[in-house]
Amino acid sequence: MILRNRLLASAILAASSIAQSQVVVKHIQTDASAIAAGVWAGDTFYLSGQLASPIAPAGDAKGIPADYGDTKAQAASVFAKIQKALESQGLDMKDVVKMTVFLGPDPRTGKLDFAGMQSEYVKYFGTKDQPNKPARSAVQVAALAAPWALLEVEVIAVKGK
């Protein structure tokens, strides 16, 4: 009985190893970027963290910095960028299975604006047209790598069959 169980366990491990070794991995990247924009592992797409685009570009001649807006404005930009990135890979927001949101404090108030992020999130998830909601974590951070960034969002999406 013990020998049979060991043989069965060995066979399961061997089959698992073979299945794992057959996963095709494809990196979506450019030479100009330090990280991949995303990575496919089989039918699963890992999208790198997305930051907002400016709502008003910098005025180079006058030294005016770009304006990225508050958390709500940045979330609107980030979710639109995520949707576009997913579409470029043949995916949609309905395919998102996991989301991680990194929130930093607004320097004007010193507080996190979870409600501002959430007000944009609900435009993409749990709607009549797109009822799927991903598993999600929201993490408070002291700051993000870009000094103007108030949130960064990364997602994992799976191409359904």
PEQUINOR-V171809 format. One record per residue. RES is the residue in one small letter. SS is DSSP state (H for helix, E for strand, C for the rest). PHI is phi as a letter, one per 20 degrees, with the letter a starting at -180 (none if undefined). OMEGA is omega in whole degrees, -180 to 180 (* if undefined). Layout:
RES,SS,PHI,OMEGA / RES,SS,PHI,OMEGA
This chain:
m,C,none,-180 / i,H,f,179 / l,H,f,179 / r,H,f,178 / n,H,f,179 / r,H,f,178 / l,H,f,178 / l,H,f,179 / a,H,f,179 / s,H,f,180 / a,H,f,179 / i,H,f,178 / l,H,f,180 / a,H,f,179 / a,H,f,179 / s,H,f,180 / s,H,f,179 / i,H,f,-180 / a,H,f,-180 / q,H,f,-178 / s,H,f,-179 / q,C,e,179 / v,C,f,178 / v,C,e,179 / v,E,d,180 / k,E,c,179 / h,E,e,176 / i,E,e,-173 / q,C,b,174 / t,C,c,177 / d,C,f,-176 / a,C,f,-176 / s,C,e,179 / a,C,f,-179 / i,C,c,174 / a,C,f,174 / a,C,f,178 / g,E,a,180 / v,E,c,171 / w,E,e,170 / a,E,c,-173 / g,C,m,-180 / d,C,e,-177 / t,E,d,180 / f,E,d,178 / y,E,d,-180 / l,E,e,178 / s,E,f,-180 / g,E,g,-179 / q,E,d,175 / l,C,d,-179 / a,C,f,169 / s,C,e,-179 / p,C,f,175 / i,C,e,174 / a,E,b,-177 / p,C,f,178 / a,C,f,173 / g,E,e,-173 / d,H,g,-176 / a,H,f,-177 / k,H,d,180 / g,C,m,-180 / i,E,e,-180 / p,C,f,176 / a,C,f,178 / d,E,d,-180 / y,C,d,177 / g,C,m,180 / d,C,e,-177 / t,H,g,180 / k,H,f,179 / a,H,f,179 / q,H,f,178 / a,H,f,178 / a,H,g,179 / s,H,f,-177 / v,H,f,-179 / f,H,f,176 / a,H,f,178 / k,H,f,178 / i,H,f,180 / q,H,g,-180 / k,H,f,179 / a,H,f,178 / l,H,f,180 / e,H,f,179 / s,H,f,179 / q,C,d,179 / g,C,m,-180 / l,C,d,179 / d,C,b,179 / m,H,g,179 / k,H,f,-179 / d,H,e,-179 / v,E,f,-180 / v,E,d,-179 / k,E,b,179 / m,E,c,172 / t,E,c,-179 / v,E,d,175 / f,E,d,-177 / l,E,d,175 / g,C,d,-179 / p,C,f,175 / d,C,f,-178 / p,C,f,180 / r,C,f,-177 / t,C,d,-176 / g,C,m,-176 / k,C,c,172 / l,C,f,177 / d,C,d,179 / f,H,g,-179 / a,H,f,178 / g,H,f,177 / m,H,f,-177 / q,H,f,-179 / s,H,f,176 / e,H,e,179 / y,H,g,-176 / v,C,f,175 / k,C,e,-177 / y,C,d,-174 / f,C,c,179 / g,C,m,179 / t,C,e,177 / k,C,f,-179 / d,C,f,-177 / q,C,c,-173 / p,C,f,-177 / n,C,f,175 / k,C,c,179 / p,C,e,165 / a,E,f,-174 / r,E,b,170 / s,E,c,174 / a,E,c,-173 / v,E,c,175 / q,E,e,176 / v,C,c,178 / a,C,f,180 / a,C,a,175 / l,C,d,-176 / a,C,f,176 / a,C,e,-173 / p,C,f,-179 / w,C,e,-172 / a,C,f,177 / l,C,d,175 / l,E,b,173 / e,E,c,-176 / v,E,c,174 / e,E,c,-179 / v,E,c,171 / i,E,c,-179 / a,E,c,180 / v,E,c,177 / k,C,f,-179 / g,C,f,-180 / k,C,d,*
